[in-house]
Amino acid sequence: FSEEQEALVVKSWGVMKKDAGQLGVKFFAKIFEIAPSAKRMFSFLRDSDLPLEQNPKLKPHALSVFAMTCESAVQLRKAGKVTVRESSLKDLGATHFKYGVVDEHFDVRFAFSRSVFSSIRDLFQPEMKIAWGEAYDKLAA
């Protein structure tokens, strides 16, 4: 993850921040499109007939996850490691495993990249896609 890639991630996150809640919901919508069974993992979605974007509990959760992922990507080079609120993303991954998340639920990289690139079309360049891919791979490792 190079200095140039970091600059691209920081620049694009600066643009995305203002719409992070909406992007987080798009991110989860894409995950649920890829792996519909993932919806059952969320008690607040399991018994709800509301469209995802109208669910009052999804947006705060989606915002938290999306922002945490982006903020982690931004601090990756500076910190030299991934930490989130005194916990590592690996710890969060272990928690997801405990709740029964399976491999198909983790086609998250695709869902994440679709959410990111739909929001920064004006800034989009192939190098930015590569930069976010590198950052995401380091976060998920």
MODELLER restraints for C-alpha pairs under 7 A, 6 or more apart:
rsr = mdl.restraints
at = mdl.atoms
rsr.add(forms.Gaussian(group=physical.xy_distance, feature=features.Distance(at['CA:1:A'], at['CA:134:A']), mean=6.11, stdev=0.5))
rsr.add(forms.Gaussian(group=physical.xy_distance, feature=features.Distance(at['CA:1:A'], at['CA:135:A']), mean=6.57, stdev=0.5))
rsr.add(forms.Gaussian(group=physical.xy_distance, feature=features.Distance(at['CA:5:A'], at['CA:131:A']), mean=4.68, stdev=0.5))
rsr.add(forms.Gaussian(group=physical.xy_distance, feature=features.Distance(at['CA:6:A'], at['CA:74:A']), mean=6.71, stdev=0.5))
rsr.add(forms.Gaussian(group=physical.xy_distance, feature=features.Distance(at['CA:8:A'], at['CA:128:A']), mean=5.78, stdev=0.5))
rsr.add(forms.Gaussian(group=physical.xy_distance, feature=features.Distance(at['CA:8:A'], at['CA:131:A']), mean=6.79, stdev=0.5))
rsr.add(forms.Gaussian(group=physical.xy_distance, feature=features.Distance(at['CA:9:A'], at['CA:74:A']), mean=6.35, stdev=0.5))
rsr.add(forms.Gaussian(group=physical.xy_distance, feature=features.Distance(at['CA:9:A'], at['CA:128:A']), mean=6.99, stdev=0.5))
rsr.add(forms.Gaussian(group=physical.xy_distance, feature=features.Distance(at['CA:9:A'], at['CA:131:A']), mean=6.51, stdev=0.5))
rsr.add(forms.Gaussian(group=physical.xy_distance, feature=features.Distance(at['CA:9:A'], at['CA:132:A']), mean=6.23, stdev=0.5))
rsr.add(forms.Gaussian(group=physical.xy_distance, feature=features.Distance(at['CA:10:A'], at['CA:74:A']), mean=5.57, stdev=0.5))
rsr.add(forms.Gaussian(group=physical.xy_distance, feature=features.Distance(at['CA:12:A'], at['CA:120:A']), mean=6.82, stdev=0.5))
rsr.add(forms.Gaussian(group=physical.xy_distance, feature=features.Distance(at['CA:13:A'], at['CA:70:A']), mean=6.68, stdev=0.5))
rsr.add(forms.Gaussian(group=physical.xy_distance, feature=features.Distance(at['CA:16:A'], at['CA:119:A']), mean=6.62, stdev=0.5))
rsr.add(forms.Gaussian(group=physical.xy_distance, feature=features.Distance(at['CA:20:A'], at['CA:63:A']), mean=5.90, stdev=0.5))
rsr.add(forms.Gaussian(group=physical.xy_distance, feature=features.Distance(at['CA:20:A'], at['CA:66:A']), mean=6.90, stdev=0.5))
rsr.add(forms.Gaussian(group=physical.xy_distance, feature=features.Distance(at['CA:20:A'], at['CA:67:A']), mean=6.53, stdev=0.5))
rsr.add(forms.Gaussian(group=physical.xy_distance, feature=features.Distance(at['CA:21:A'], at['CA:59:A']), mean=6.03, stdev=0.5))
rsr.add(forms.Gaussian(group=physical.xy_distance, feature=features.Distance(at['CA:21:A'], at['CA:62:A']), mean=6.62, stdev=0.5))
rsr.add(forms.Gaussian(group=physical.xy_distance, feature=features.Distance(at['CA:21:A'], at['CA:63:A']), mean=4.45, stdev=0.5))
rsr.add(forms.Gaussian(group=physical.xy_distance, feature=features.Distance(at['CA:23:A'], at['CA:115:A']), mean=5.97, stdev=0.5))
rsr.add(forms.Gaussian(group=physical.xy_distance, feature=features.Distance(at['CA:24:A'], at['CA:62:A']), mean=4.48, stdev=0.5))
rsr.add(forms.Gaussian(group=physical.xy_distance, feature=features.Distance(at['CA:24:A'], at['CA:63:A']), mean=4.99, stdev=0.5))
rsr.add(forms.Gaussian(group=physical.xy_distance, feature=features.Distance(at['CA:24:A'], at['CA:66:A']), mean=5.09, stdev=0.5))
rsr.add(forms.Gaussian(group=physical.xy_distance, feature=features.Distance(at['CA:25:A'], at['CA:53:A']), mean=6.46, stdev=0.5))
rsr.add(forms.Gaussian(group=physical.xy_distance, feature=features.Distance(at['CA:25:A'], at['CA:59:A']), mean=5.93, stdev=0.5))
rsr.add(forms.Gaussian(group=physical.xy_distance, feature=features.Distance(at['CA:25:A'], at['CA:62:A']), mean=5.48, stdev=0.5))
rsr.add(forms.Gaussian(group=physical.xy_distance, feature=features.Distance(at['CA:26:A'], at['CA:115:A']), mean=6.11, stdev=0.5))
rsr.add(forms.Gaussian(group=physical.xy_distance, feature=features.Distance(at['CA:27:A'], at['CA:111:A']), mean=5.65, stdev=0.5))
rsr.add(forms.Gaussian(group=physical.xy_distance, feature=features.Distance(at['CA:27:A'], at['CA:112:A']), mean=5.73, stdev=0.5))
rsr.add(forms.Gaussian(group=physical.xy_distance, feature=features.Distance(at['CA:27:A'], at['CA:115:A']), mean=5.39, stdev=0.5))
rsr.add(forms.Gaussian(group=physical.xy_distance, feature=features.Distance(at['CA:28:A'], at['CA:62:A']), mean=6.73, stdev=0.5))
rsr.add(forms.Gaussian(group=physical.xy_distance, feature=features.Distance(at['CA:30:A'], at['CA:111:A']), mean=5.25, stdev=0.5))
rsr.add(forms.Gaussian(group=physical.xy_distance, feature=features.Distance(at['CA:31:A'], at['CA:105:A']), mean=6.98, stdev=0.5))
rsr.add(forms.Gaussian(group=physical.xy_distance, feature=features.Distance(at['CA:31:A'], at['CA:108:A']), mean=6.34, stdev=0.5))
rsr.add(forms.Gaussian(group=physical.xy_distance, feature=features.Distance(at['CA:31:A'], at['CA:111:A']), mean=5.73, stdev=0.5))
rsr.add(forms.Gaussian(group=physical.xy_distance, feature=features.Distance(at['CA:32:A'], at['CA:38:A']), mean=6.04, stdev=0.5))
rsr.add(forms.Gaussian(group=physical.xy_distance, feature=features.Distance(at['CA:32:A'], at['CA:39:A']), mean=6.13, stdev=0.5))
rsr.add(forms.Gaussian(group=physical.xy_distance, feature=features.Distance(at['CA:35:A'], at['CA:104:A']), mean=6.09, stdev=0.5))
rsr.add(forms.Gaussian(group=physical.xy_distance, feature=features.Distance(at['CA:35:A'], at['CA:105:A']), mean=5.57, stdev=0.5))
rsr.add(forms.Gaussian(group=physical.xy_distance, feature=features.Distance(at['CA:38:A'], at['CA:105:A']), mean=5.95, stdev=0.5))
rsr.add(forms.Gaussian(group=physical.xy_distance, feature=features.Distance(at['CA:39:A'], at['CA:45:A']), mean=6.32, stdev=0.5))
rsr.add(forms.Gaussian(group=physical.xy_distance, feature=features.Distance(at['CA:39:A'], at['CA:46:A']), mean=6.49, stdev=0.5))
rsr.add(forms.Gaussian(group=physical.xy_distance, feature=features.Distance(at['CA:40:A'], at['CA:46:A']), mean=5.10, stdev=0.5))
rsr.add(forms.Gaussian(group=physical.xy_distance, feature=features.Distance(at['CA:44:A'], at['CA:57:A']), mean=6.62, stdev=0.5))
rsr.add(forms.Gaussian(group=physical.xy_distance, feature=features.Distance(at['CA:68:A'], at['CA:84:A']), mean=6.99, stdev=0.5))
rsr.add(forms.Gaussian(group=physical.xy_distance, feature=features.Distance(at['CA:72:A'], at['CA:82:A']), mean=6.23, stdev=0.5))
rsr.add(forms.Gaussian(group=physical.xy_distance, feature=features.Distance(at['CA:72:A'], at['CA:83:A']), mean=6.99, stdev=0.5))
rsr.add(forms.Gaussian(group=physical.xy_distance, feature=features.Distance(at['CA:72:A'], at['CA:84:A']), mean=6.90, stdev=0.5))
rsr.add(forms.Gaussian(group=physical.xy_distance, feature=features.Distance(at['CA:73:A'], at['CA:135:A']), mean=5.53, stdev=0.5))
rsr.add(forms.Gaussian(group=physical.xy_distance, feature=features.Distance(at['CA:73:A'], at['CA:136:A']), mean=6.96, stdev=0.5))
rsr.add(forms.Gaussian(group=physical.xy_distance, feature=features.Distance(at['CA:76:A'], at['CA:82:A']), mean=6.05, stdev=0.5))
rsr.add(forms.Gaussian(group=physical.xy_distance, feature=features.Distance(at['CA:82:A'], at['CA:88:A']), mean=6.08, stdev=0.5))
rsr.add(forms.Gaussian(group=physical.xy_distance, feature=features.Distance(at['CA:82:A'], at['CA:89:A']), mean=6.73, stdev=0.5))
rsr.add(forms.Gaussian(group=physical.xy_distance, feature=features.Distance(at['CA:82:A'], at['CA:139:A']), mean=6.60, stdev=0.5))
rsr.add(forms.Gaussian(group=physical.xy_distance, feature=features.Distance(at['CA:83:A'], at['CA:89:A']), mean=6.57, stdev=0.5))
rsr.add(forms.Gaussian(group=physical.xy_distance, feature=features.Distance(at['CA:109:A'], at['CA:136:A']), mean=6.99, stdev=0.5))
rsr.add(forms.Gaussian(group=physical.xy_distance, feature=features.Distance(at['CA:117:A'], at['CA:124:A']), mean=6.81, stdev=0.5))
